[in-house]
Amino acid sequence: MPTKKFFFNYSLLFLLFTNCSLDTKTGYWSGIDSEKRKALRIQRAQSEQIFKVYSSDEITPLKEKAGTKKVILSRPLKNSSWNMSGLNLQNNTGNLFITGVDNNFLKKKVGKNKFKIAKVTSTPAVFKNSIILSDDIGTVYSIRTNGKVKWKKNIYKKYYKKIYKNLSFAISDDVIFVSDNIGFVYALEFSTGKIIWIKSQKIPLKSDIKVYENKIYLVNQDNKIICLSTEDGSKVWDYPSLTSFIKLQNLLSLAISNTGELVTLNSSGDLLKFKSTNGLLYWSFDATRSTFVHDSDFFKSSQIVLTDNSIIFFASASLFSFNLFNGALNWKHDIYSQNAPIVDGNNVFVVSNDGFFLNIDKKSGLINWSVSTFKILKESKQKTEATGAILASGKLYITTKNGFLIECSASTGKVLRFKKIGDDIVIPPVVSNGSLYLLTENSKILGFN
């Protein structure tokens, strides 16, 4: 006899394939049957997500180490905007200017929080006194820094309503370029949210979006590197690479050097360098070949950071530094983290998932000091993860999964104080115009100065 589960699943399929209509007004949506099938595939894949949890024997435990040399920091840089993930094309944030974090001037719940699954969400963008962010049903919001909503836009049809959506933003020439984990790339007017164009890539996109010299750069679920025109979303070039078997939720990273070299790390652990204008491959090799045998099946990485002639990033359970010119390995440490490294001068600041704050010499790779930052929390609150960090006015601000903001000295590593935010924080901090912004897991945007 058919079970209740059978009737539930049958009803779900029936609704997905019957209660949807094609938007005939804009002309952006076509191939309605294939879009429904794609929606169903993505929904099924999200329900079957597999997440890698490293056991204690796979990760080298970190220990505290006192500093042996003086840390010299650069002068804090004032940035007036944060218009893409990682701040800039190199994902190199450096030492940014901030006035402080004592005044909580913004606390605004934006959008819905429908999906109670472990999820990855991109950082908001801050541009011209507006904050661009999205909720997990894919609605894009433009709000003022005082919390007032200017406009909102959702492009998705009914048959995508059961799919968690992760959007990535890049703002260029007053246009917001958006990519998602379904396979759509689209452009919106910054001032009004009006749709300029929409293109479907027919397969989920798995990277942050980067825009450089009128071109859009992305990586899809099958590790294909894609270059599109900003004018209409048409393809300029693409490059297929090795596909990993298991499709993960976390976003892959792209970075573009000051001389126009595109560097990406795919989910098979391959590090690749291209000429951004035409897709010419300079070199490619397995960057994580010396790590665990099955890591490519559960691959996670941080953003790639480009600085001078170095490529620095976390992948699997290691921190790597490679030579940008020829891909040679500079140095490597066994540190488990998905938090982007921060480079300031010859200093590389990193935060491990278990809250260790390290200062590493960029050239030699030698660890100067290592400090456990979670020790400032009550013992019952120390079982958490560091979910992001940013260097601002000589201090490192670390966010945690259980909703704390920890402040440390970047000169000594000393843990100074902590602030309880309240909600879970799963997204790295953003700094713009001297203020620090946090987006919590339940779509609440917070501003501090």
C-alpha positions in Angstrom: 0.0 0.0 0.0 1.4 3.4 -0.8 2.7 5.3 2.2 2.1 8.8 3.3 5.7 9.6 2.2 4.8 8.3 -1.2 1.8 10.6 -1.5 3.8 13.6 -0.2 6.5 13.1 -2.7 4.0 12.5 -5.5 2.2 15.7 -4.5 5.4 17.7 -4.4 6.4 16.6 -7.9 2.9 17.3 -9.2 3.0 20.9 -7.8 6.4 21.5 -9.2 5.4 20.5 -12.7 1.9 22.0 -12.8 1.6 25.2 -10.7 4.2 27.3 -12.5 3.9 29.8 -15.4 6.2 31.3 -17.8 6.9 35.0 -17.6 5.9 36.1 -21.0 6.2 39.8 -20.3 9.9 40.1 -20.0 10.9 37.4 -22.4 13.8 36.4 -20.0 12.4 32.9 -19.3 12.3 30.1 -21.9 12.6 26.3 -22.0 10.0 26.0 -19.2 10.1 22.2 -19.0 13.9 22.0 -18.8 13.9 24.7 -16.1 11.4 22.7 -14.1 13.5 19.6 -14.4 16.6 21.5 -13.4 14.8 22.9 -10.3 13.8 19.4 -9.3 17.4 18.1 -9.7 18.8 21.0 -7.6 16.2 20.5 -4.9 17.0 16.8 -4.7 20.8 17.6 -4.6 20.4 20.1 -1.7 18.5 17.5 0.3 21.4 15.0 -0.2 24.2 17.4 0.7 27.2 15.7 2.2 29.5 17.6 4.6 33.0 16.6 5.5 33.9 16.6 9.2 37.6 16.0 9.8 38.5 13.7 12.7 41.1 14.7 15.3 43.7 12.3 13.8 43.4 14.1 10.4 44.2 17.6 11.7 47.4 18.7 13.3 46.4 20.3 16.7 47.7 23.9 17.0 49.5 25.2 20.1 50.1 28.7 21.4 53.4 30.2 20.6 54.9 33.5 21.9 56.0 36.1 19.3 59.7 36.3 18.5 59.8 39.4 16.4 58.0 42.8 16.2 55.1 43.0 13.8 55.0 46.1 11.7 51.7 47.1 10.2 50.8 49.4 7.4 48.7 52.5 7.9 45.0 51.7 7.8 43.5 52.2 4.4 40.1 54.1 4.1 37.8 52.3 1.6 34.6 54.0 0.5 32.9 50.8 -0.8 32.9 47.0 -0.7 31.6 46.2 -4.1 32.4 42.5 -4.5 33.2 39.4 -2.4 36.8 39.7 -1.0 36.7 43.6 -1.4 38.7 43.6 -4.6 39.8 41.4 -7.5 42.8 40.0 -5.5 40.7 39.3 -2.4 43.4 41.2 -0.6 41.8 43.3 2.2 44.9 44.4 4.1 44.6 46.8 7.0 41.4 48.8 6.6 40.4 51.9 8.5 37.6 51.6 11.1 36.4 54.0 13.8 35.6 51.2 16.3 32.8 48.8 17.1 31.2 50.3 20.2 28.3 51.9 18.5 25.7 49.6 17.0 24.1 52.0 14.6 22.3 49.5 12.4 20.2 46.4 13.3 17.8 45.4 10.6 16.1 42.1 9.8 16.0 41.9 6.0 14.0 39.3 4.1 13.1 35.8 5.0 15.0 32.9 6.7 13.1 30.0 5.3 15.7 27.2 5.1 17.0 25.6 8.3 19.9 23.8 6.6 23.7 24.3 7.0 24.3 26.9 4.3 26.9 29.2 2.8 25.9 32.8 2.1 27.9 35.4 0.3 29.0 38.7 1.9 26.9 41.8 1.3 28.1 44.6 -0.9 28.3 48.3 0.3 28.3 51.0 -2.4 27.3 54.7 -2.4 25.7 54.5 1.1 23.7 51.5 0.1 23.9 47.9 1.3 23.2 45.1 -1.3 22.3 41.8 0.2 20.0 38.8 -0.3 18.0 36.4 1.8 17.8 32.6 1.3 14.8 32.7 -1.1 16.9 34.8 -3.5 15.4 38.3 -3.0 17.9 41.0 -3.6 17.6 44.1 -1.3 19.1 47.5 -1.6 18.9 49.2 1.8 20.3 52.5 3.1 22.8 52.4 5.9 20.0 53.5 8.3 18.1 50.3 7.4 15.5 51.8 5.1 14.7 49.5 2.2 15.1 51.3 -1.2 14.1 48.4 -3.4 13.9 44.6 -3.7 13.9 42.2 -6.6 13.3 38.4 -6.9 13.6 36.8 -10.4 12.7 33.3 -9.4 9.6 31.3 -10.6 7.4 29.2 -8.3 9.2 25.9 -9.1 12.4 27.3 -7.5 10.7 28.2 -4.2 11.8 25.0 -2.4 15.5 25.6 -3.3 17.9 27.5 -1.0 19.5 30.3 -3.0 23.0 31.6 -2.5 23.7 34.8 -4.4 27.0 36.5 -5.1 27.4 40.2 -6.0 29.8 42.4 -7.9 29.1 46.1 -8.6 30.6 47.8 -11.6 29.6 51.0 -13.4 26.4 51.3 -11.4 25.3 47.8 -12.4 24.9 45.0 -9.9 26.0 41.7 -11.4 24.5 38.6 -9.7 25.2 34.9 -9.9 23.5 32.1 -8.0 23.7 28.4 -7.1 20.9 27.5 -9.6 22.7 28.7 -12.7 21.5 32.2 -13.4 23.6 35.3 -14.0 21.8 38.6 -14.3 22.3 42.3 -14.2 20.3 44.9 -12.2 20.4 48.7 -12.3 22.0 49.8 -9.0 19.6 52.7 -8.4 16.3 51.0 -9.1 16.9 47.2 -9.2 15.4 47.1 -12.7 16.4 43.9 -14.6 18.9 44.7 -17.5 19.4 41.1 -18.6 19.2 37.5 -17.3 21.1 34.5 -18.7 20.8 30.8 -17.6 23.9 28.7 -17.6 21.8 25.5 -17.3 23.9 24.3 -14.4 24.6 25.6 -10.9 27.3 28.1 -10.4 29.8 27.4 -7.6 32.0 30.5 -7.2 32.0 34.1 -6.2 31.4 36.4 -9.1 34.2 38.7 -10.4 33.9 41.5 -12.9 37.0 42.9 -14.7 37.3 45.0 -17.8 33.7 44.4 -19.0 33.9 40.7 -18.4 32.3 38.4 -15.8 34.2 35.4 -14.4 32.6 32.4 -12.7 33.1 28.6 -12.1 30.2 26.2 -12.4 29.4 23.0 -10.6 31.4 20.9 -13.1 34.5 23.1 -12.6 34.1 24.8 -16.0 35.6 28.3 -15.9 33.2 30.8 -17.6 33.8 34.3 -19.0 30.8 36.3 -20.0 30.2 39.8 -21.4 28.9 42.4 -19.0 26.9 44.0 -21.8 24.4 41.1 -22.3 25.7 38.0 -20.5 26.9 36.3 -23.7 29.8 33.8 -23.5 33.2 35.2 -24.3 35.1 32.0 -23.5 35.0 28.9 -21.2 37.5 26.3 -20.1 36.4 22.8 -18.9 38.5 21.2 -16.1 38.3 18.0 -14.1 35.0 17.4 -12.4 34.7 16.1 -8.9 32.1 13.4 -8.1 30.3 15.0 -5.1 28.8 18.5 -5.6 29.4 20.6 -2.5 27.6 23.7 -1.2 30.6 25.9 -0.5 31.7 28.5 -3.0 34.9 28.3 -5.0 37.3 31.2 -5.3 38.4 33.4 -8.2 41.1 36.1 -8.1 42.5 38.4 -10.8 46.0 39.9 -10.6 46.9 43.5 -11.3 48.2 42.4 -14.7 45.0 40.5 -15.7 45.9 37.0 -14.8 42.9 34.9 -13.6 43.6 32.3 -10.9 41.1 29.8 -9.6 41.0 26.7 -7.4 38.4 24.1 -8.5 36.7 21.4 -6.4 39.2 18.8 -7.5 42.0 20.7 -5.9 43.5 21.9 -9.2 45.0 25.4 -9.1 44.8 27.1 -12.6 46.1 30.3 -14.0 44.7 31.9 -17.2 45.0 35.0 -19.3 41.7 36.7 -18.4 41.0 38.2 -21.8 41.0 35.0 -23.9 41.2 32.0 -21.5 44.7 31.0 -22.5 45.9 28.5 -19.8 49.4 29.3 -18.4 49.6 26.4 -16.0 47.5 23.9 -14.0 48.4 21.3 -11.4 47.0 19.5 -8.4 47.6 21.9 -5.5 46.5 19.5 -2.8 48.1 16.3 -4.0 49.9 15.8 -0.7 46.8 16.0 1.5 44.3 13.4 2.4 43.4 10.9 -0.4 39.6 11.5 -0.4 39.7 15.3 0.1 38.6 16.1 -3.4 35.3 14.4 -2.6 34.7 16.8 0.3 36.7 19.8 -1.0 36.5 23.1 0.9 38.7 26.1 0.4 39.1 29.7 1.4 39.2 32.6 -1.0 42.4 32.8 -3.0 44.4 35.9 -2.0 46.9 37.4 -4.5 49.7 39.6 -3.2 52.8 40.6 -5.0 53.9 37.3 -6.6 52.2 35.0 -4.2 48.9 33.0 -4.2 47.8 32.2 -0.6 44.8 30.1 0.4 43.4 27.4 2.6 42.4 24.1 1.0 41.2 20.9 2.8 43.3 21.0 6.0 46.3 23.1 4.8 47.5 26.6 4.2 49.4 27.1 1.0 51.6 29.7 -0.6 52.4 29.3 -4.3 54.4 31.4 -6.7 52.1 33.3 -9.0 54.5 33.3 -11.9 55.3 29.6 -12.2 53.0 27.8 -9.7 55.9 26.6 -7.5 55.1 25.9 -3.9 56.6 28.5 -1.6 55.5 26.9 1.8 52.7 25.0 3.4 51.3 24.6 6.9 48.8 22.0 8.2 46.1 24.3 9.5 42.4 23.7 9.1 40.3 26.7 8.1 38.0 28.2 5.4 38.7 31.8 6.5 40.5 33.9 3.9 44.1 34.8 4.8 44.8 38.5 5.4 48.0 40.0 4.1 49.6 43.2 5.3 53.1 43.9 4.2 55.2 40.8 5.0 52.6 39.6 7.5 50.1 36.8 6.7 47.3 36.7 9.4 45.2 33.6 9.5 42.5 32.3 11.8 41.9 28.5 12.1 38.4 27.1 12.4 39.1 26.4 16.1 40.0 30.0 16.8 43.8 30.1 16.7 45.1 33.5 15.4 48.5 33.1 13.7 51.1 35.6 12.3 53.2 34.1 9.5 56.1 35.6 7.6 54.9 35.9 4.0 58.3 35.2 2.4 59.6 32.4 4.6 56.4 30.9 5.9 57.7 30.8 9.4 55.1 31.2 12.2 55.9 34.2 14.4 53.1 33.6 17.0 50.0 31.6 17.6 47.3 32.6 20.0 44.0 30.8 21.0 41.3 33.4 20.8 38.4 31.3 22.1 40.0 31.2 25.6 38.4 34.6 26.3 35.0 32.9 26.1 33.4 30.8 28.8 34.3 27.2 28.5 30.8 26.3 27.5 31.0 28.8 24.6 34.4 27.6 23.2 32.9 24.7 21.2 32.3 26.8 18.1 34.0 27.8 14.8 35.6 31.0 13.6 33.6 32.0 10.6 35.5 35.1 9.4 38.1 37.7 10.2 39.1 41.2 9.1 42.1 43.4 9.9 41.0 46.9 10.7 43.0 49.8 12.3 45.6 47.4 13.7 43.1 45.0 15.2 41.8 41.7 14.1 38.0 41.1 14.4 37.0 37.5 14.4 33.4 36.3 14.1 32.2 33.0 15.5 29.4 30.6 14.5 27.7 31.0 17.9 27.5 34.8 17.5 30.6 36.4 19.1 32.9 39.2 17.8 36.4 38.8 19.2 38.9 41.7 19.1 42.7 41.0 19.0 45.8 43.1 18.7 47.3 42.4 15.2 50.7 43.6 16.6 50.9 41.0 19.4 48.0 38.6 18.9 46.8 39.5 22.4 43.0 38.8 22.8 41.6 42.2 23.9 37.8 41.7 24.4 34.7 40.2 22.9 31.1 41.2 22.1 28.1 39.0 22.0 26.1 39.7 18.8 23.3 37.4 19.6 22.6 35.5 16.3 24.8 33.0 14.6 27.4 34.6 12.3 28.3 32.5 9.2 29.6 35.3 6.9 32.9 37.2 7.2 32.8 40.9 8.2 32.7 43.7 5.7 34.3 47.2 6.3 33.3 50.4 4.4 33.6 54.1 5.3 35.0 53.3 8.7 32.1 51.0 9.7 32.0 47.3 10.2 29.0 45.3 8.9 27.9 41.8 9.9 25.2 39.6 8.4 23.8 36.9 10.6 22.4 33.6 9.6 18.8 34.8 10.1 19.3 37.6 7.6 19.9 40.4 10.2 22.3 43.1 9.0 24.3 44.8 11.8 26.5 47.9 11.6 29.1 49.1 14.1 31.3 52.2 14.4 
